[in-house]
Structure formats: structure tokens, C-alpha cells
Amino acid sequence: MSIETSGPAWRIGVDIGGTFTDVVLWRDGASTLRREKLLTTPEDPSLAVIEGVQRALDNEGVAPADLASVIHGTTLVANALIERRGVKTGLITTSGFRDVLEIGREWRYDLFDLNIEMPTPLVPRALRQEAGGRLTADGSELTPLDEDEVAAAAEALSVAEVQSVAVSLLHSYRNPAHERRVGEIVARVMPDAKISLSSDVSPELGEYERTSTTVANAYVLPIFATYVDRLVRALAGMGYRRDLLLVLSDGRCIRADVAMRYPIRLVQSGPAAGAEAARLFGELAGESEMLCFDMGGTTAKACLIHDGEPERTAHFEVARETRFAEGSGLPLQIPAIDMIEIGAGGGSIASIDARGLVQVGPKSAGADPGPACYGRGNDRPTVTDCDLILGYLDAGSFLAGKMALDVAAAEAAIRVHLAEPLGISLVEAAWGVHETVTANMAQAASIHAIERGLDATRFAMMPIGGAGPVHACDMATKMNIDRLICPIGAGVASAIGMLAAPVSFEVARAAPVRLAELDVAAAKTMLSEMSVETVGLISGAGVAEADISFRASAMMRYVGQGYEIEVPVEKDGLSEGSLADAFAVAYGARYGRTEAMASEILSWRVVGTGPRLPLADAIGGTATKTSGTPPPNSQRPVYFESGFVDTPVHARRDLLPGHTIAGPAIIEEDESTLVVPPDFDVSVDEALNLIALRKRAT
């Protein structure tokens, strides 16, 4: 439902992380944001959401009925896949293709590892059923669908007590008729089961990837639907009277009822919102080339923002058996922000491996019990414990003093599990962990940029997340990056990004054809149909149809290539020549050259987008300009490479545009802390961003 309200509109963004749940409350046109951070409740994530929303509303005296929108991002889908906590799922596929999930791409991600572990399919072989019927590559029917075999397959899955069924038939992306009929039969035989059709979830080329994506959608759909339904009811019980909006992996948001059909599109929900926040703050800082570095309590991720927009992809993996090893995870074929998981988060556990070296992660202390210094029962050292011992964090000012840290517990964890076994001091062990995790993240982010043909040293780094600003300057130095932009509210940036995310949805259709053989009239008709489909998916979320804008593109490559690039398309001026020119421009911009070869189109995409909220206009450039260096609030010993240094500590709220601070320094905000080493200087710009510049040695 969508109910008009009078007076100022209030909006809330909520991000659930592995350790903390972040809530941001904003009134349309206001220059300030009310921010809340509280521990995530792993047993039921909605509990922390409701508590955080209620706390934010109470602090501002706002009634739930006055909220114009609640926009939410969650790690529920990703965690269910990583931890294999989905429901019992079955697969119905074309006869002869039962084992496509295990055959995969038929290549090993590590040729020299004799004990290589490939990802275990989400659906075991016993729950994979076949049915007769066949389509050709152009979508025409070769063999009619055997409906008796479909019914028998559904009966077998029903007897096995399957809760969710994925349907993925050969070439269904060209013609969904067989899949839709299978869905009807399954719904009749198994009325309580959830059903996911590949022609609906991922109608694109790539038999293995399409099947994997559809199976993953089916695997998480029931638990996601239950979670969203519970959250919607809880918000309604508070008095909230509008649709819940959910952030997708591509940084866009959509109504909850649409998201519940495609939960796999939310697998990168929170990090994608962080990239949207980086885009927003980059706009305020006048910076269009950025490396967004998002380090929270459980994981860290990085993405490149090029020409003012996050890099996007339609192909990525989750739940990898080996971190950073492409091919070791479950492939997904959905629109997403192109990012890489790098290293670890503040709660990642440090240990000593078989070689006697410090290793950080992948295990995490999460929110419960959390790092040792949280005093909740964990006795293993984490990155946060080491940052506390090094003086980067203060036991009394963490989360603005709302959560006291236990220094003795952190010291005991580091001493017992790292310092004493290695025969080194407590501080040396903590510094070793800090250097290890920072170096791992710097290396992974640099490789991520190189693989995309981009030079990371030409980008400014934007650290967000609770732990991002703590490690950012050291990481930038290792990557040879000289400029950092540290936005206000960095510790809850993903929740801020949710407020900036437009209501939007992307529709894709595979239609492989050589450019020289393109039927332009048919392509225009297809693009029009796709535009109508996006309107149906995003209207009703407070967006008038007249306010929806459309962007079309084609995924193209040279004939014989294995990878494609996105090429912008103008539907009205579409022609073979215009597409050839646009492809040459896009290919040249990406690779620095073009080829005298025939090209082909693999698929078409249409994005329907509602207007963005004027968040940048409201929160940018409102503070009084000044000059000089403000006096610090306090001082404390902080460890840098040469040892402990008595370092001034500044409160972020006291800094105004024009202020400058020479490193070393600590700048504390309620939800995050910026550590400024001696070789950095910081200034405050008009949008209250902290601009950290590295001083080059002369």
C-alpha cells in the first residue's frame, strides 16, 4: 500500500551486518542524519532492525506513521548460501542435464592442487529430476514437453519433502513456454512449495550459470520470504503504513513483494548500498574516480567507482571454497555492483597457521560473542582486539561511549594465542595482525583494479564501514594511493546509501545474434516490452509512472570472444550502424583498442529508475567555513611503525570546513575512527568530508 502524508517526510535506511545493525533516519531536505548502531541479533535479525528503528524514532520524537519509506539491506541471503542454511530444494531439468551443477564449466580453479575442493551443489543428485521435452537454440520446439514425466518428477520431490523447486530447462531463455507449464504442474502437485523458473530469475545465456542462479534463488526463497514477512508485520505493528523497500545487489531498491520473488538479487545487498553511499559522497567531494573500501565487523569489500558510477557486473560468485579463487564458488548471473571481498573485518579471528605465520580470518567472532574486548565470552584474538591494543580505538569512547571495551580481555586473547606461541611481545603480535590484514586487503584491491584494466593509483580511496577508516591510510600507502576522502557517517555509510538508492529494477533478455543479422524492428519491440515490464515492477513504491526514466544497453563482444561488455543503446535511433559505433567506443574505452572483426549481441538490458532523493543537496555544504587547527580533545599513545607516539585525539563533530590537522592524529566519530599516520595531513572540505593527503618523502 502507499498512503500520502502531509508535512515533512521522514525516511529510514537499515543495514544488517554480520556484527552491527546500522540505522539512519533522515527528514526530506534536512542537513543532518540521526544515526544508530547496535549489535546484530543473529538468531533473528529483525529484532535488531525493529529495536534500531524504534530507538531512532524515539530520539527524534517521530511517529512510525510519519515515515515515508523504510529501506532495508540484509546479509541474510549471502549468509544462507555461505553457511548452507537454506531449505530442502529440488531441481527439474531437461532429460540428460541432471548433472550440470556438478559438471559446471569443466575446469579446475587450481591446476596444481591434487586435493582441490569444488563447491558442493545446493541440490543433491537424488533431488535432481529430469523431464522429456526439448527446445532448440532459437527457442522453437524440437520435442513436446512430457507432462507425465514432469508430474512424476514433482511427485518424487513431494515425497522427499522438498520445500522449494527450481526449474531450469535447456534454451528456456529464448522461449519460456515449457518452463511455465512445468511451473503450473509443480504448483498443482506441490501446492505448498515455492517455485523458481530460470526464465524468470535469470533469462540469459549460460546453462550452468543460469541453473546455479535459479537453484540458489529457490534455496533461499522460503527463509527470505519468512524473514521479510515477519519484518513487514513488525513494522506494521509499530504503525508504519507504507511498503518496505529492499536494496538489491546492484545498488537499486525495490518493493518487498517484488524482492521476495528474486531473493538471490539481494545477495550483495548491504555492500551495494555502501557503493551507492560512496557515489553520493564522491559527488559531494567533486570526485568521480574512487576506490570504495568497506570494512565492517565481519567482512571487507572493495569496488571501483569509475566516471561517478560504481562498476557493475552480471556475473560473480558466492560461497567460495577458496577465498579469491575464481571458480571455487557458486556462480550467480544477476545484476550486481562489481566488488571483491578482501581480507577480513574487525571481528575476524587471528591465529597461527601450520607454517608458524599469522593468519587473519576467514573465521569471525561475529556479533555473538564478538571480539574478546566486547566481554561476551570470546577468548580468541580479533582484528578489533589488536586495534584496541595499538591505541587506534579507545575503550571508553567506542560507539560514543555506549559500549565499553575490555582491554584486559583483548590483551589475554592476544598473549595466549599469538604473542606467547610466537615468542614476541603483545604489541608486536597486535601490530603483526594489523599489518597482515591491511596488506592482504591492499593486494586484493590492487589485483581487482588490474583485472578490470584500471590503475588504482589514479583513484582516491573512500573508506567506509566501522573498521574502514582505521585501516585506510595504511592500506592506501601500500597501494601507492595519495588521496583519501573520509565521509561523515562512514561507520553507517551503507545505511546512508540506502536512502540515496533509487527505486529501480533491471530486466534482461538473452537474444544472441551477429550484429550484421540483427532485426532492428524486433529489437525495438523487445526493448519496449522490457520497459513495460520494469514499470510493472517498480510502480507502486511511491514512484509515478511519469517519473520513471529508462536506460537500455546491449551486452556485446567480438565473435569468438569469451567475455562481453555493456554498450549503451538509444532505442529511437537504434540501427546496425549506431550499435557498431557504440560498441567501438565502449570497447576502446575499456581496452584502449578496437579490432577489425565481426561483433555480436548476446543479450539486452533495460533499467527503469525512479528519481533519486535529493540527499546530496540536503547534506552538502551547510557548515560555516573556518581555518586553522582545532585543539584536540585529548591525547593517547598510538602505535605507528616506529613505535608508540603521543597522539592528539579530535572529535569529528568539532571539525568544520577549512580546518586542517597534521598527522599523526586520531579523529573519532560515534561509529568509526580515522587513524592518521605521521605521513598524512587532513583537511575538511565544504561537505565535511575529511580529505587525507599523503606526504611524499623528498
Beta strands, then each sheet from edge to edge (+ up, - down):
strand 1: 10-16
strand 2: 20-27
strand 3: 34-39
strand 4: 67-73
strand 5: 89-94
strand 6: 128-131
strand 7: 134-135
strand 8: 141-143
strand 9: 164-168
strand 10: 194-197
strand 11: 244-247
strand 12: 253-255
strand 13: 290-295
strand 14: 300-306
strand 15: 309-310
strand 16: 312-313
strand 17: 316-318
strand 18: 330-332
strand 19: 336-337
strand 20: 339-341
strand 21: 348-352
strand 22: 358-364
strand 23: 460-464
strand 24: 483-486
strand 25: 504-514
strand 26: 549-558
strand 27: 565-569
strand 28: 599-609
strand 29: 634-640
strand 30: 643-651
strand 31: 660-662
strand 32: 665-668
strand 33: 673-676
strand 34: 680-684
strand 35: 690-694
sheet 1: 3+ 2- 1+ 4+ 11+ 12-
sheet 2: 6+ 5+ 9+ 10+
sheet 3: 7+ 8-
sheet 4: 15+ 14- 13+ 23+
sheet 5: 15+ 14- 20+
sheet 6: 16+ 19-
sheet 7: 17+ 18-
sheet 8: 21+ 22-
sheet 9: 24+ 35- 34+ 31-
sheet 10: 25+ 28- 26+ 27-
sheet 11: 29+ 30- 32- 33+
end
